[in-house]
Amino acid sequence: MTLAEILASLFPQGHSVVIEGGLLSGWGPRTDGTKIAVIGVDGRTAVGIDEAAWLSRKVLEVIRAGGNQPILVLLDSDSQRMSKRDEMLGLSEYLAHLAKCLTVANAQGHATVGLLYGHTAAGAFIATALSTRSLLALPGAEPMVMDLPSMSRVTKLPIDVLEEMSKSTPVFAPGLDNLMQTGAVASVLDPAQSLAEQVDEVLKAWDDTDEEPLDLRDQLGKARDGRPKAAEIAREVYELAGQAL
């Protein structure tokens, strides 16, 4: 689906989402008439310090406006921008700031939902869609935390070894199916059905509870046999943290 088709399916009554230099921002109505804020990256735009700062500002504007409007993060990006300027000016800090802004928004009652509809990789992926409360995707999305050639350079393992490992270990492999199996992606939406209704189902599950939703990605990874130990390790960490307090 194109971005225009996605926005039309998300907001059949119209929206105010605009694109500026490959970055998205605006508002649209939910099925119940309340508003949802939209930010994102389109056209495989790389996320450098300027883009990260711009997106962070948009998230903070939603928080400062008050209320409890959800934030939808649409994503079709490149990786973080690989330039000397961005790295020298502290790109990792800008990306971390963006991830923190989304985390704060979520803690302040602005439910954050990511929607992958194209490519995304590395820091740009981690600081945006992977920092939301729940991550959805459309068929054909191409997420990767790190591609195998890059992983080979970092680990010094031959790429054929990594390719073999990726067949049985999803955490070693890029792609939507593997991200689904690890629990990073909660579900894949049906583009033939209303995206507005499918996203709203996710939001309504949170609307109907006063409790802060738990991060279930480790449990999804265990249930899907993609990360069988993650939930167990997380439980042990929580127990140790409780004892320390």
Stockholm file with secondary structure:
# STOCKHOLM 1.0

chainA/1-245         MTLAEILASLFPQGHSVVIEGGLLSGWGPRTDGTKIAVIGVDGRTAVGIDEAAWLSRKVLEVIRAGGNQPILVLLDSDSQRMSKRDEMLGLSEYLAHLAKCLTVANAQGHATVGLLYGHTAAGAFIATALSTRSLLALPGAEPMVMDLPSMSRVTKLPIDVLEEMSKSTPVFAPGLDNLMQTGAVASVLDPAQSLAEQVDEVLKAWDDTDEEPLDLRDQLGKARDGRPKAAEIAREVYELAGQAL
#=GR chainA/1-245 SS CCHHHHHHHHCTTCCCCEEETTEEEEEEECTTSCEEEEEEEEEEEEECHHHHHHHHHHHHHHHHHCSCCCEEEEEEEEEECCCHHHHHTTHHHHHHHHHHHHHHHHHTTCCEEEEECSEEEHHHHHHTGGGSSEEEECTTCEEESSCHHHHHHHHCCCHHHHHHHHTTCGGGCCSHHHHHHHTSSCEECCTTSCHHHHHHHHHHHHHTCSSCCCCCHHHHHHHTTSSTTHHHHHHHHHHHHHHHC
#=GC SS_cons         CCHHHHHHHHCTTCCCCEEETTEEEEEEECTTSCEEEEEEEEEEEEECHHHHHHHHHHHHHHHHHCSCCCEEEEEEEEEECCCHHHHHTTHHHHHHHHHHHHHHHHHTTCCEEEEECSEEEHHHHHHTGGGSSEEEECTTCEEESSCHHHHHHHHCCCHHHHHHHHTTCGGGCCSHHHHHHHTSSCEECCTTSCHHHHHHHHHHHHHTCSSCCCCCHHHHHHHTTSSTTHHHHHHHHHHHHHHHC
//
